[in-house]
Amino acid sequence: MTRFPAVDGLRAIAALAVVIAQVGLHTHAPLAGAVSRLDVGWAIFCAISGFLLYRPHVLAWFSATEPPLTLTYLRGRALRILPALLLTVVLTVVLVPHPATTYLRWAVLTPLPFYLLLPGLGRLLTGYERPTRRSVRWRLLVLVALTVLGPVWMAAVTATGHPEAGLWLPGYLGWFAVGMGLALWQVARATGRLGPSSLDALTRVPGTLWGIAAALLLIAATPLAGPYDHSTPTPAQALLKSLLYTVVVACVLFPILTPSAKTVRVLGGRPAQIGARLSYGVVAYQFVVLGLIHGPFAVQLLVTLVASVALAAASYRLVERPVMRFGVRRKNTAVARTASSATSPSSSPAR
């Protein structure tokens, strides 16, 4: 299976951005606008998940093979996500005086429903016809349309006086759709279903797209994109912020599909691999740490980063990795038993 090493660095950067943004929400951070908008890290995580999880469905469609088995996929997601999530919930309930309910609601209402939806969505978008150039382009248009759903949803729920519904999956589905669309585009280009285009030049100059992403994030850091805390924005502000984040994640993710050697060295090296491995735990455990400490922005940021990385490393080594390895062993044992049963003399047809 093709590996995208630069994704590791991007995942680690997204985790760092989320931590900085969350610390900013708990303190009087300098440059409050820029700091608060680093919560775009959530959008980057969504796009990465959409890209990596939808791509196997696209590969199966193009090669006319069976798509990933739903139960196997769900089992793998559960083994990767639930251990750290459950530990976070327990530690939050036991240690934090005021539980981080916003995070817990986000964790339950946003990524998990997408993971449950993906097998059906993957089959819907890769079935019914052969992967011709026309069918690929049609599905790309569908995914582009889905990216508009998030901004429209955010504006609608704000306008109707239900801003809490912004935590529901439709508010974030567009970010997942960005990754899914890029997965389809990447495989289609690699297999010749789509020909060369002007977009190819952008992959060779990643600094241009990343510069555009930074400029858009600076626009988002103005009051045009709404308040810098949990205050309710206007519908126009909610729409603009979600739309800007959607374009930002597309600009950030696109260059790493065909990265340059320098990009791979920077974003795919050993430190980036370690950071990516711990990123989920860092994002999860930061809420426990933030609930226990107080102080100025710089102090809270340093303590939160150090403590969250330490907790994530311990969790990964002592809980998450053993659980995943146990799951792999169980899977391999079941496969071996099935193969043994199929080839045993007792299962052979009588002659």
FENKAHU-V534674 format. One record per residue. SS is DSSP state (h for helix, s for strand, l for the rest). OMEGA is omega in degrees with one decimal (999 if undefined). D_CENTER is the distance of its C-alpha to the mean C-alpha in Angstrom with 1 decimal. Layout:
ss:SS omega:OMEGA d_center:D_CENTER
ss:SS omega:OMEGA d_center:D_CENTER
This chain:
ss:l omega:-179.5 d_center:19.4
ss:l omega:178.1 d_center:18.3
ss:l omega:178.8 d_center:16.2
ss:l omega:-171.8 d_center:14.4
ss:l omega:-178.7 d_center:15.4
ss:h omega:176.7 d_center:14.3
ss:h omega:-179.8 d_center:10.6
ss:h omega:180.0 d_center:11.7
ss:h omega:179.2 d_center:13.2
ss:h omega:178.5 d_center:10.4
ss:h omega:178.9 d_center:8.2
ss:h omega:178.1 d_center:11.5
ss:h omega:179.0 d_center:12.2
ss:h omega:178.8 d_center:9.2
ss:h omega:178.2 d_center:10.4
ss:h omega:179.7 d_center:13.9
ss:h omega:-179.7 d_center:13.4
ss:h omega:-180.0 d_center:12.2
ss:h omega:179.6 d_center:15.2
ss:h omega:-179.6 d_center:17.6
ss:h omega:-179.0 d_center:16.8
ss:h omega:175.5 d_center:17.3
ss:h omega:177.9 d_center:20.5
ss:h omega:179.1 d_center:21.6
ss:h omega:-177.6 d_center:21.5
ss:h omega:-175.1 d_center:23.8
ss:l omega:172.0 d_center:26.2
ss:l omega:-174.2 d_center:28.1
ss:l omega:171.2 d_center:26.0
ss:l omega:-178.2 d_center:27.5
ss:l omega:-171.8 d_center:26.2
ss:h omega:-179.2 d_center:24.6
ss:h omega:-179.3 d_center:23.2
ss:h omega:-179.2 d_center:21.3
ss:h omega:-177.3 d_center:20.1
ss:h omega:-177.1 d_center:18.9
ss:h omega:172.8 d_center:16.9
ss:h omega:171.2 d_center:14.8
ss:h omega:170.8 d_center:12.7
ss:h omega:175.0 d_center:11.0
ss:h omega:175.9 d_center:8.8
ss:h omega:-179.7 d_center:7.1
ss:h omega:178.5 d_center:6.8
ss:h omega:177.1 d_center:5.8
ss:h omega:179.5 d_center:2.6
ss:h omega:-178.7 d_center:2.8
ss:h omega:178.1 d_center:4.9
ss:h omega:178.6 d_center:4.3
ss:h omega:178.5 d_center:3.8
ss:h omega:-179.4 d_center:6.5
ss:h omega:-173.4 d_center:8.3
ss:h omega:-175.1 d_center:8.8
ss:h omega:179.3 d_center:9.6
ss:h omega:-175.0 d_center:11.7
ss:h omega:176.9 d_center:13.5
ss:h omega:176.7 d_center:15.8
ss:h omega:179.1 d_center:17.0
ss:h omega:179.2 d_center:17.9
ss:h omega:178.8 d_center:19.7
ss:h omega:178.6 d_center:21.6
ss:h omega:-177.5 d_center:22.6
ss:h omega:-178.8 d_center:23.9
ss:h omega:179.3 d_center:25.7
ss:l omega:176.6 d_center:27.1
ss:l omega:-179.6 d_center:26.0
ss:l omega:176.9 d_center:24.6
ss:l omega:178.8 d_center:20.9
ss:l omega:178.8 d_center:19.0
ss:l omega:-174.4 d_center:20.9
ss:h omega:-177.6 d_center:19.2
ss:h omega:177.9 d_center:20.6
ss:h omega:178.8 d_center:19.7
ss:h omega:-179.0 d_center:16.0
ss:h omega:178.2 d_center:16.0
ss:h omega:178.2 d_center:17.9
ss:h omega:177.8 d_center:15.6
ss:h omega:-179.2 d_center:12.6
ss:h omega:179.8 d_center:15.2
ss:h omega:-178.3 d_center:16.5
ss:h omega:-169.5 d_center:13.3
ss:h omega:-167.8 d_center:12.2
ss:h omega:-178.6 d_center:15.5
ss:h omega:-179.9 d_center:17.7
ss:h omega:179.7 d_center:16.0
ss:h omega:179.5 d_center:15.3
ss:h omega:176.8 d_center:18.9
ss:h omega:178.0 d_center:20.2
ss:h omega:179.4 d_center:18.6
ss:h omega:-178.9 d_center:20.2
ss:h omega:-179.3 d_center:23.5
ss:h omega:179.4 d_center:23.6
ss:h omega:-179.3 d_center:22.9
ss:h omega:-175.8 d_center:25.6
ss:h omega:-168.9 d_center:28.0
ss:h omega:-171.3 d_center:27.7
ss:l omega:-179.0 d_center:26.4
ss:l omega:178.9 d_center:29.1
ss:l omega:-174.5 d_center:26.9
ss:l omega:-179.2 d_center:23.8
ss:l omega:-173.9 d_center:20.4
ss:h omega:179.3 d_center:20.3
ss:h omega:178.3 d_center:17.9
ss:h omega:-176.7 d_center:15.1
ss:h omega:177.2 d_center:16.3
ss:h omega:178.9 d_center:16.4
ss:h omega:-177.0 d_center:12.8
ss:h omega:-176.5 d_center:11.7
ss:h omega:-170.8 d_center:14.1
ss:h omega:-174.6 d_center:14.1
ss:h omega:-174.8 d_center:10.6
ss:h omega:-174.2 d_center:8.0
ss:h omega:175.7 d_center:11.1
ss:h omega:178.2 d_center:12.9
ss:h omega:179.0 d_center:10.3
ss:h omega:178.3 d_center:10.6
ss:h omega:-177.6 d_center:14.3
ss:h omega:-169.6 d_center:14.5
ss:h omega:-179.4 d_center:13.0
ss:h omega:178.7 d_center:16.2
ss:h omega:179.1 d_center:18.4
ss:h omega:178.6 d_center:16.5
ss:h omega:178.7 d_center:16.4
ss:h omega:-179.3 d_center:20.1
ss:h omega:-176.1 d_center:20.9
ss:h omega:-178.7 d_center:19.6
ss:h omega:-179.1 d_center:21.1
ss:l omega:169.7 d_center:24.3
ss:l omega:177.5 d_center:27.8
ss:l omega:-179.4 d_center:28.7
ss:l omega:-179.1 d_center:28.6
ss:l omega:175.5 d_center:26.0
ss:l omega:177.9 d_center:28.4
ss:h omega:-179.9 d_center:27.7
ss:h omega:-178.2 d_center:28.4
ss:h omega:177.2 d_center:26.1
ss:h omega:-179.9 d_center:23.2
ss:h omega:178.4 d_center:23.9
ss:h omega:179.7 d_center:24.2
ss:h omega:174.2 d_center:20.8
ss:h omega:178.2 d_center:19.3
ss:h omega:177.4 d_center:21.2
ss:h omega:-179.3 d_center:19.9
ss:h omega:174.7 d_center:16.2
ss:h omega:178.1 d_center:17.4
ss:h omega:178.9 d_center:19.1
ss:h omega:179.8 d_center:16.1
ss:h omega:178.9 d_center:14.5
ss:h omega:-176.1 d_center:17.7
ss:h omega:-177.5 d_center:17.3
ss:h omega:178.6 d_center:15.1
ss:h omega:-179.9 d_center:17.7
ss:h omega:179.3 d_center:20.5
ss:h omega:-178.8 d_center:19.3
ss:h omega:178.9 d_center:19.0
ss:h omega:-176.3 d_center:22.4
ss:h omega:-177.7 d_center:24.0
ss:h omega:176.1 d_center:23.1
ss:h omega:-178.9 d_center:24.3
ss:h omega:-177.9 d_center:27.4
ss:l omega:176.5 d_center:28.3
ss:l omega:177.7 d_center:28.1
ss:l omega:-176.6 d_center:25.1
ss:h omega:179.3 d_center:22.4
ss:h omega:177.5 d_center:21.1
ss:h omega:174.3 d_center:19.9
ss:h omega:176.8 d_center:17.3
ss:h omega:179.9 d_center:15.2
ss:l omega:-174.2 d_center:15.4
ss:l omega:-178.5 d_center:13.0
ss:h omega:179.4 d_center:14.9
ss:h omega:-176.7 d_center:14.1
ss:h omega:-176.0 d_center:10.3
ss:h omega:179.2 d_center:10.8
ss:h omega:178.6 d_center:11.7
ss:h omega:173.4 d_center:8.4
ss:h omega:-178.8 d_center:7.1
ss:h omega:175.5 d_center:10.7
ss:h omega:178.9 d_center:10.5
ss:h omega:179.1 d_center:8.5
ss:h omega:178.7 d_center:10.9
ss:h omega:178.7 d_center:13.7
ss:h omega:175.9 d_center:13.3
ss:h omega:178.8 d_center:13.2
ss:h omega:179.3 d_center:16.4
ss:h omega:-177.1 d_center:17.9
ss:h omega:-179.8 d_center:17.5
ss:h omega:178.9 d_center:19.0
ss:h omega:177.5 d_center:21.7
ss:h omega:-177.8 d_center:22.7
ss:h omega:-178.2 d_center:22.9
ss:l omega:176.6 d_center:25.1
ss:l omega:177.6 d_center:27.2
ss:l omega:174.4 d_center:26.3
ss:l omega:-178.9 d_center:25.6
ss:l omega:178.9 d_center:28.0
ss:l omega:178.6 d_center:27.8
ss:l omega:179.4 d_center:26.9
ss:l omega:178.9 d_center:26.9
ss:h omega:-179.0 d_center:23.1
ss:h omega:-178.6 d_center:24.0
ss:h omega:-178.5 d_center:25.7
ss:h omega:179.1 d_center:22.6
ss:h omega:-179.8 d_center:20.8
ss:l omega:177.9 d_center:23.9
ss:l omega:-175.1 d_center:23.8
ss:h omega:-179.6 d_center:20.3
ss:h omega:179.1 d_center:21.9
ss:h omega:-179.9 d_center:22.9
ss:h omega:179.0 d_center:19.4
ss:h omega:174.5 d_center:18.1
ss:h omega:175.9 d_center:21.4
ss:h omega:178.6 d_center:20.7
ss:h omega:178.9 d_center:17.3
ss:h omega:179.3 d_center:19.2
ss:h omega:178.9 d_center:22.0
ss:h omega:178.7 d_center:19.9
ss:h omega:175.8 d_center:18.4
ss:h omega:175.0 d_center:22.0
ss:h omega:178.4 d_center:23.0
ss:h omega:-178.9 d_center:20.3
ss:l omega:176.7 d_center:21.9
ss:l omega:177.5 d_center:25.2
ss:h omega:177.8 d_center:26.4
ss:h omega:-177.6 d_center:25.7
ss:h omega:173.3 d_center:22.2
ss:l omega:-177.6 d_center:23.4
ss:l omega:-176.5 d_center:24.2
ss:l omega:177.9 d_center:22.6
ss:l omega:-177.7 d_center:22.5
ss:l omega:177.1 d_center:22.0
ss:l omega:-177.5 d_center:24.9
ss:l omega:177.7 d_center:24.7
ss:l omega:170.4 d_center:24.4
ss:l omega:177.8 d_center:26.5
ss:h omega:180.0 d_center:25.2
ss:h omega:178.3 d_center:25.4
ss:h omega:179.4 d_center:23.5
ss:h omega:179.2 d_center:20.7
ss:h omega:-177.0 d_center:20.6
ss:h omega:-179.3 d_center:20.8
ss:h omega:-179.6 d_center:18.1
ss:h omega:-179.9 d_center:15.5
ss:h omega:178.0 d_center:17.0
ss:h omega:178.8 d_center:16.9
ss:h omega:179.3 d_center:13.3
ss:h omega:179.5 d_center:12.7
ss:h omega:179.2 d_center:15.1
ss:h omega:-176.9 d_center:13.9
ss:h omega:176.3 d_center:10.4
ss:h omega:179.2 d_center:12.5
ss:h omega:-178.6 d_center:14.9
ss:h omega:-173.1 d_center:12.8
ss:h omega:-172.0 d_center:11.0
ss:h omega:-176.8 d_center:14.3
ss:h omega:-176.2 d_center:16.5
ss:h omega:176.7 d_center:14.7
ss:h omega:174.8 d_center:15.3
ss:h omega:-170.5 d_center:19.0
ss:l omega:172.8 d_center:19.1
ss:l omega:179.7 d_center:22.5
ss:h omega:179.8 d_center:24.0
ss:h omega:179.1 d_center:23.7
ss:h omega:178.8 d_center:20.0
ss:h omega:179.3 d_center:19.6
ss:h omega:-176.2 d_center:22.0
ss:h omega:-173.5 d_center:20.3
ss:h omega:-176.9 d_center:16.6
ss:l omega:-179.0 d_center:17.3
ss:l omega:-177.9 d_center:20.1
ss:h omega:178.0 d_center:20.7
ss:h omega:179.4 d_center:19.6
ss:h omega:178.5 d_center:16.2
ss:h omega:178.3 d_center:16.0
ss:h omega:179.0 d_center:17.1
ss:h omega:178.9 d_center:14.7
ss:h omega:-179.2 d_center:11.7
ss:h omega:-176.3 d_center:13.4
ss:h omega:-170.9 d_center:14.0
ss:h omega:-178.3 d_center:10.9
ss:h omega:178.7 d_center:9.9
ss:h omega:178.7 d_center:13.6
ss:h omega:-179.7 d_center:14.2
ss:h omega:-178.5 d_center:11.9
ss:h omega:-172.8 d_center:13.6
ss:h omega:178.5 d_center:17.1
ss:h omega:-177.4 d_center:17.4
ss:h omega:175.0 d_center:18.2
ss:h omega:-178.9 d_center:21.1
ss:h omega:-178.7 d_center:22.4
ss:h omega:178.4 d_center:22.3
ss:l omega:-175.1 d_center:24.3
ss:l omega:-174.7 d_center:27.0
ss:l omega:176.9 d_center:27.7
ss:l omega:179.3 d_center:29.3
ss:l omega:179.0 d_center:30.4
ss:l omega:-174.6 d_center:29.8
ss:h omega:-175.1 d_center:26.6
ss:h omega:-178.9 d_center:27.2
ss:h omega:179.8 d_center:28.3
ss:h omega:-179.6 d_center:25.4
ss:h omega:-179.2 d_center:22.8
ss:h omega:-178.5 d_center:24.6
ss:h omega:-178.3 d_center:25.2
ss:h omega:179.8 d_center:21.6
ss:h omega:-177.2 d_center:20.2
ss:h omega:-177.3 d_center:22.9
ss:h omega:-179.1 d_center:22.8
ss:h omega:177.3 d_center:19.1
ss:h omega:179.6 d_center:19.0
ss:h omega:178.7 d_center:22.1
ss:h omega:-179.8 d_center:20.9
ss:h omega:179.4 d_center:17.7
ss:h omega:179.0 d_center:19.9
ss:h omega:179.7 d_center:22.4
ss:h omega:-177.9 d_center:20.1
ss:h omega:-175.5 d_center:18.5
ss:h omega:-171.9 d_center:22.0
ss:h omega:-174.7 d_center:23.9
ss:h omega:-170.0 d_center:21.7
ss:h omega:-178.9 d_center:18.3
ss:h omega:175.8 d_center:19.7
ss:h omega:179.3 d_center:23.0
ss:h omega:179.7 d_center:21.4
ss:h omega:178.8 d_center:19.3
ss:h omega:176.9 d_center:22.5
ss:h omega:178.0 d_center:24.5
ss:h omega:178.8 d_center:22.4
ss:h omega:179.1 d_center:22.8
ss:h omega:178.6 d_center:26.6
ss:h omega:179.8 d_center:27.0
ss:h omega:-179.2 d_center:25.4
ss:h omega:178.7 d_center:27.6
ss:h omega:179.6 d_center:30.6
ss:h omega:178.6 d_center:30.2
ss:h omega:-179.9 d_center:29.9
ss:h omega:178.8 d_center:33.0
ss:h omega:178.6 d_center:34.9
ss:h omega:179.6 d_center:34.2
ss:h omega:179.7 d_center:35.4
ss:h omega:179.3 d_center:38.4
ss:h omega:-177.7 d_center:39.4
ss:h omega:-176.4 d_center:39.2
ss:h omega:-178.6 d_center:41.5
ss:l omega:-179.2 d_center:43.9
ss:h omega:-177.1 d_center:47.5
ss:h omega:-179.8 d_center:47.5
ss:h omega:-179.4 d_center:44.8
ss:l omega:-179.3 d_center:46.7
ss:l omega:179.1 d_center:48.7
ss:l omega:179.9 d_center:52.4
ss:l omega:999 d_center:54.7
